[in-house]
């Protein structure tokens, strides 16, 4: 079966030489289990989801752990948070043994709460999103990045439908105990139609007949389980009054296309959501590149109250800022670079680069200057650059 090498694999192996435990979070079906089993082929494996295993763990967590022979993969540990104190005690009993506990979880925030409480200084933390353009070597908005969709693209529509059903049944109900699944499904579709927009919770609550706190609760669940990203506005004002609400992006273009009812290239090309889908794809890829290179996840947008807007502001290694506009076009004109030019003028001289990223292919000419200080780059030219990893191999669980 075809497999796709993951960029963080080498960092996982290095971290296992220094930490007693590894924590790998990310959305379901992003490839966490496959990655750990490939990187640590001699490790045992336990899936913490079957009723039989869950009953054994809850009846006797210490006895169950003692029956295992490390190194061992504990998959989807958010289902058994009571294991964390016992894993900590096992680590403290044998602190010289490294790479013994390889842990995955699909609920980032709730999982991290237990890590902070129990695993301070004992675990290295990593995050895995679906496949990136760098890992695939190609991209397709309708497929997104989930490995199974790329392995069987003809069954993509069925896969996404099944994924949503499974996600609703497992993660959402476990996190927020949704009583009305029909309304929650409507919320998912409505949120897909707001992809790439500034978030207005009141505007979403009214058509669904729910409260604003309910919308916030549901958004938190989607963010916790790695389905969406809320991009904050860039905090530097440059002398301007800024919009303060975040923008919302789904982190997988294939999933958001499915929620929008877009199943074929022809439907996508005719859709009014095409530009937003492309913009969201670029946002997700920038986040993936940051995470996979070991950099802090840090991406913003800029909008002031006079309407000046730039899609993305990305802090870069070395103190640079990169301003990015994402446009679904093969021809970049100076008009498309106008917002970037205005923001560059407001920022003034400094370590800033500005880019219009477009849908060009690998055969596109080298980066072209669209306007003074603004480059036009294809998706490949922007995203297939060499990564610049930080010196640390992982973020330790140090609270």
For each residue, the residues with C-beta under 8 A, 3 or more apart:
1: 151
2: 151
3: 34 38
4: 31 131 135 136 147 150
5: 9 135
6: 9 31 35 128 131 135 292
7: 132 134 135 292 293 387
8: 11 12 35 126 128 291 292 294
9: 5 6 12 13 35 38 39
10: 13 14
11: 8 14 15 126 294 389 393 394
12: 8 9 15 16 22 24 35 36 39 126 394
13: 9 10 16 17 39 40
14: 10 11 17 18 393
15: 11 12 18 19 22 124 126 393 394
16: 12 13 19 22 40 98 99 102
17: 13 14 98 99
18: 14 15 98 124 393
19: 15 16 22 98 99 122 123 124 394 396
20: 91 95 97 98 99 100 101 122 123
21: 87 91 100 101 102 103 119 122 123 124
22: 12 15 16 19 36 99 101 102 103 123 124 125 126 394
23: 103 104 105 111 115 119 123 124 125 126 397
24: 12 32 35 36 102 103 104 105 126 127 128
25: 32 104 105 106 107 108 111 112 125 126 127 128 226
26: 30 32 104 106 108 127 128 129 226
27: 30 106 129 130 225 226 227 251 252
28: 106 163 166 167 170 171 225
29: 130 146 147 148 163
30: 26 27 128 129 130 145 146 147 226
31: 4 6 34 35 128 130 131 147
32: 24 25 26 35 36 75 104 106 128
33: 36 37 45 73 75 104
34: 3 31 37 38 147
35: 6 8 9 12 24 31 32 38 39 128
36: 12 22 24 32 33 39 40 43 73 102 104
37: 33 34 40 41 43 45 73
38: 3 9 34 35 41
39: 9 12 13 35 36
40: 13 16 36 37 43 71 73 99 102
41: 37 38
42: 71
43: 36 37 40 70 71 72 73 102
44: 68 69 70 71 72 73
45: 33 37 72 73 75
46: 53 68 72 73 74 75
47: 50 53 75 76
48: 53 54 57 74 75 76 77 79 80 83
49: 53 54 75 76 79
50: 47 53 54
51: 54 55
52: 55 56
53: 46 47 48 49 50 56 57
54: 48 49 50 51 57 58 79 80
55: 51 52 58 59
56: 52 53 59 60 64
57: 48 53 54 60 61 64 80 82 83
58: 54 55 61 80 82
59: 55 56
60: 56 57 63 64
61: 57 58 64 65 80 82 83 86
62: 65 66 86
63: 60 66 67
64: 56 57 60 61 67 68
65: 61 62 68 83 86 87 90
66: 62 63
67: 63 64
68: 44 46 64 65 72
69: 44 72
70: 43 44 90 97 100 101
71: 40 42 43 44 99 100 101 102
72: 43 44 45 46 68 69 100 101 102
73: 33 36 37 40 43 44 45 46 102 103 104
74: 46 48 77 83 87 101 102 103 104
75: 32 33 45 46 47 48 49 104
76: 47 48 49 79 104 105 106
77: 48 74 80 81 83 84 103 104 105 111
78: 81 105 106 107 110 111 174
79: 48 49 54 76 174
80: 48 54 57 58 61 77 83
81: 77 78 84 110 114
82: 57 58 61 85 86
83: 48 57 61 65 74 77 80 86 87
84: 77 81 87 88 114 115 117 118 119
85: 82 88 89 118
86: 61 62 65 82 83 89 90
87: 21 65 74 83 84 90 91 101 103 118 119
88: 84 85 91 92 118 119 122
89: 85 86 92 93
90: 65 70 86 87 93 94 100 101
91: 20 21 87 88 94 95 97 100 101 119 122
92: 88 89 95 122
93: 89 90
94: 90 91 97 100
95: 20 91 92
96:
97: 20 70 91 94 100
98: 16 17 18 19 20
99: 16 17 19 20 22 40 71 102
100: 20 21 70 71 72 90 91 94 97
101: 20 21 22 70 71 72 74 87 90 91 123
102: 16 21 22 24 36 40 43 71 72 73 74 99
103: 21 22 23 24 73 74 77 87 123
104: 23 24 25 26 32 33 36 73 74 75 76 77
105: 23 24 25 76 77 78 108 111
106: 25 26 27 28 32 76 78 171 225 226
107: 25 78 110 111 171 174 175 224 225
108: 25 26 105 111 112 127 224 225 226
109: 112 113 220 223 224
110: 78 81 107 113 114 175 224
111: 23 25 77 78 105 107 108 114 115
112: 25 108 109 115 116 125
113: 109 110 116 117
114: 81 84 110 111 117 118 119
115: 23 84 111 112 118 119 123 125 397
116: 112 113 119 120 397 399
117: 84 113 114 120
118: 84 85 87 88 114 115
119: 21 23 84 87 88 91 114 115 116 122 123 397
120: 116 117 397 398 399
121: 396 397 398
122: 19 20 21 88 91 92 119 397
123: 19 20 21 22 23 101 103 115 119 396 397
124: 15 18 19 21 22 23 393 394 395 396 397
125: 22 23 25 112 115 394 395 396 397
126: 8 11 12 15 22 23 24 25 394 395
127: 24 25 26 108 291 297
128: 6 8 24 25 26 30 31 32 35 291
129: 26 27 30 132 145 226 251 284 287 288 291
130: 27 29 30 31 144 145 146 147 251 252
131: 4 6 31 135 136 145 146 147 150
132: 7 129 135 136 145 285 288 289 292 383
133: 136 137 138 139 285 379 380 383 384
134: 7 137 288 289 292 383 384 387
135: 4 5 6 7 131 132 292
136: 4 131 132 133 139 145 150
137: 133 134
138: 133
139: 133 136 281 285 379
140: 143 144 254
141: 144 253 254 257 268 277 278 281
142: 156 253 254 257 262 263 264 265 268
143: 140 149 150 153 156 253 254
144: 130 140 141 149 252 253 254 255 257
145: 30 129 130 131 132 136 149 150 252 253 254 284 288
146: 29 30 130 131 149 150 159 163 252 254 255
147: 4 29 30 31 34 130 131 150 151
148: 29 151 152 159
149: 143 144 145 146 152 153 156 159 160 254
150: 4 131 136 143 145 146 147 153
151: 1 2 147 148
152: 148 149 155 156 159
153: 143 149 150 156
154:
155: 152 158 159
156: 142 143 149 152 153 159 160 254 258 263
157: 160 161 258 263
158: 155 161 162
159: 146 148 149 152 155 156 162 163
160: 149 156 157 163 164 254 255 258
161: 157 158 164 165 258
162: 158 159 165 166
163: 28 29 146 159 160 166 167 255
164: 160 161 167 168 185 188 255 258 259
165: 161 162 168 169
166: 28 162 163 169 170
167: 28 163 164 170 171 172 225 227
168: 164 165 171 172 173 178 181 184 185
169: 165 166 172 173
170: 28 166 167 173 174
171: 28 106 107 167 168 174 175 221 225
172: 167 168 169 175 176 178 184 221 225
173: 168 169 170 176 177 178
174: 78 79 107 170 171
175: 107 110 171 172 221 224 225
176: 172 173 217 218 221
177: 173
178: 168 172 173 181 184 218
179:
180: 183 184
181: 168 178 184 185
182: 185 186
183: 180 186 187 208 209 210
184: 168 172 178 180 181 187 188 218
185: 164 168 181 182 188 189
186: 182 183 189 190 208
187: 183 184 190 191 204 208 210 215 218
188: 164 184 185 191 192 259
189: 185 186 192 193 259 260
190: 186 187 193 194 204 207 208
191: 187 188 194 195 204 219 222 228 248 250 259
192: 188 189 195 250 256 259 260
193: 189 190 260 273
194: 190 191 197 199 200 204 248
195: 191 192 248 249 250 256 260 273 276 277 280
196: 247 248 249 275 276 279 280 283
197: 194 200 247 248 276
198: 243 245 246 247 303
199: 194 219 230 245 246 247 248
200: 194 197 203 204 245
201: 204 205 212 215 216 219
202: 205 206 212
203: 200 206
204: 187 190 191 194 200 201 207 208 215
205: 201 202 208 209 210 211 212 214 215
206: 202 203 209
207: 190 204
208: 183 186 187 190 204 205 215
209: 183 205 206
210: 183 187 205 214 215
211: 205 214 215
212: 201 202 205 215 216
213: 216 217
214: 205 210 211 217 218
215: 187 201 204 205 208 210 211 212 218 219
216: 201 212 213 219 220
217: 176 213 214 220 221
218: 176 178 184 187 214 215 221 222
219: 191 199 201 215 216 222 223 228 230 248
220: 109 216 217 223 224
221: 171 172 175 176 217 218 224 225
222: 191 218 219 225 227 228
223: 109 219 220 226 227 228 229 230
224: 107 108 109 110 175 220 221
225: 27 28 106 107 108 167 171 172 175 221 222
226: 25 26 27 30 106 108 129 223 251
227: 27 167 222 223 250 251 252 255
228: 191 219 222 223 248 249 250 251
229: 223 248 249 251 283 284 287 299
230: 199 219 223 246 247 248 249
231: 246 247 248 249 283 299 300 301 312
232: 235 246 300 301
233: 242 243 244 245 246 300 301 302 303
234: 242 300 301 302 313
235: 232 300
236:
237: 240 241 242
238: 343 346 347
239: 346
240: 237 304 305 306 308 346
241: 237 304 305 306
242: 233 234 237 302 303 304 305
243: 198 233 303 304 305
244: 233
245: 198 199 200 233
246: 198 199 230 231 232 233
247: 196 197 198 199 230 231 301
248: 191 194 195 196 197 199 219 228 229 230 231
249: 195 196 228 229 230 231 279 280 283 284
250: 191 192 195 227 228 253 255 256 259 280 284
251: 27 129 130 226 227 228 229 284 287
252: 27 130 144 145 146 227 255 256 284
253: 141 142 143 144 145 250 256 257 277 280 281 284
254: 140 141 142 143 144 145 146 149 156 160 257 258
255: 144 146 160 163 164 227 250 252 258 259
256: 192 195 250 252 253 259 260 277 280
257: 141 142 144 253 254 260 262 263 268 277
258: 156 157 160 161 164 254 255 261 262 263
259: 164 188 189 191 192 250 255 256
260: 189 192 193 195 256 257 271 273 277
261: 258 267
262: 142 257 258 267 268 271 273 277
263: 142 156 157 257 258 267
264: 142 267 268
265: 142 268 269
266: 269 270
267: 261 262 263 264 270 271
268: 141 142 257 262 264 265 271 274 277
269: 265 266 274
270: 266 267 274
271: 260 262 267 268 274 277
272:
273: 193 195 260 262 276 277
274: 268 269 270 271 277 278 328
275: 196 278 279 327 328
276: 195 196 197 273 279 280
277: 141 195 253 256 257 260 262 268 271 273 274 280 281
278: 141 274 275 281 282 326 327 328 359
279: 196 249 275 276 282 283 311 326
280: 195 196 249 250 253 256 276 277 283 284
281: 139 141 253 277 278 284 285
282: 278 279 285 286 311 312 324 326 357 379 382 383
283: 196 229 231 249 279 280 286 287 299 311 312 326
284: 129 145 229 249 250 251 252 253 280 281 287 288
285: 132 133 139 281 282 288 289 379 383
286: 282 283 289 290 299 312 314 324 383
287: 129 229 251 283 284 290 291 297 299
288: 129 132 134 145 284 285 291 292
289: 132 134 285 286 292 293 383 387
290: 286 287 293 295 296 297 298 299
291: 8 127 128 129 287 288 294 295 297
292: 6 7 8 132 134 135 288 289 387
293: 7 289 290 387 388 389 390
294: 8 11 291 389 390 392 393 394
295: 290 291 298 317 388 389 390
296: 290
297: 127 287 290 291
298: 290 295 314 315
299: 229 231 283 286 287 290 312 313 314
300: 231 232 233 234 235 312 313 314
301: 231 232 233 234 247 309 310 311 312 313
302: 233 234 242 308 309 310 313 323 343
303: 198 233 242 243 307 308 309 310
304: 240 241 242 243 307 308 309
305: 240 241 242 243
306: 240 241
307: 303 304
308: 240 302 303 304 339 342 343 346
309: 301 302 303 304 339
310: 301 302 303 313 323 324 325 339 340 343
311: 279 282 283 301 324 325 326
312: 231 282 283 286 299 300 301 322 323 324 325 326
313: 234 299 300 301 302 310 321 322 323 324
314: 286 298 299 300 321 322 323 324
315: 298 320 321 322
316: 319 320 321 322 353
317: 295 320 388
318: 351
319: 316 351
320: 315 316 317 351 352 353
321: 313 314 315 316 347 350 351 352 353
322: 312 313 314 315 316 352 353 354 355
323: 302 310 312 313 314 340 343 344 352 353 354 355
324: 282 286 310 311 312 313 314 354 355 356 357 382
325: 310 311 312 336 337 339 340 355 356 357
326: 278 279 282 283 311 312 357
327: 275 278 332 336 356 357 358
328: 274 275 278 358 359
329: 332 336 358 359
330: 358 359 360
331: 358
332: 327 329 336 337 356 358 368 370 376
333: 336 337 370
334: 337 338 370 371
335: 338
336: 325 327 329 332 333 356 370
337: 325 332 333 334 340 341 354 356 370 371 374 376
338: 334 335 341 342 371
339: 308 309 310 325 342 343
340: 310 323 325 337 343 344 354 355 356 371 373 374
341: 337 338 344 345 354 371 372 373 374
342: 308 338 339 345 346
343: 238 302 308 310 323 339 340 346 347 354
344: 323 340 341 347 352 354 373 374
345: 341 342 348
346: 238 239 240 308 342 343
347: 238 321 343 344 350 352
348: 345
349:
350: 321 347
351: 318 319 320 321
352: 320 321 322 323 344 347
353: 316 320 321 322 323 375
354: 322 323 324 337 340 341 343 344 373 374 375
355: 322 323 324 325 340 374 375 376 377 382
356: 324 325 327 332 336 337 340 370 374 375 376 377
357: 282 324 325 326 327 377 378 379 382
358: 327 328 329 330 331 332 376 377 378 379
359: 278 328 329 330 378 379
360: 330 364 378 379 380 381
361: 364 378 380
362: 378 380
363:
364: 360 361 378 380 381
365: 368
366: 381
367: 375 376 377 381
368: 332 365 375 376
369: 372 374 375 376
370: 332 333 334 336 337 356 374 375 376
371: 334 337 338 340 341 374
372: 341 369
373: 340 341 344 354
374: 337 340 341 344 354 355 356 369 370 371
375: 353 354 355 356 367 368 369 370
376: 332 337 355 356 358 367 368 369 370
377: 355 356 357 358 367 381 382
378: 357 358 359 360 361 362 364 381 382
379: 133 139 282 285 357 358 359 360 382 383
380: 133 360 361 362 364 383 384
381: 360 364 366 367 377 378 384 385
382: 282 324 355 357 377 378 379 385
383: 132 133 134 282 285 286 289 379 380
384: 133 134 380 381
385: 381 382
386:
387: 7 134 289 292 293
388: 293 295 317
389: 11 293 294 295
390: 293 294 295
391:
392: 294 395
393: 11 14 15 18 124 294
394: 11 12 15 19 22 124 125 126 294
395: 124 125 126 392
396: 19 121 123 124 125
397: 23 115 116 119 120 121 122 123 124 125
398: 120 121
399: 116 120
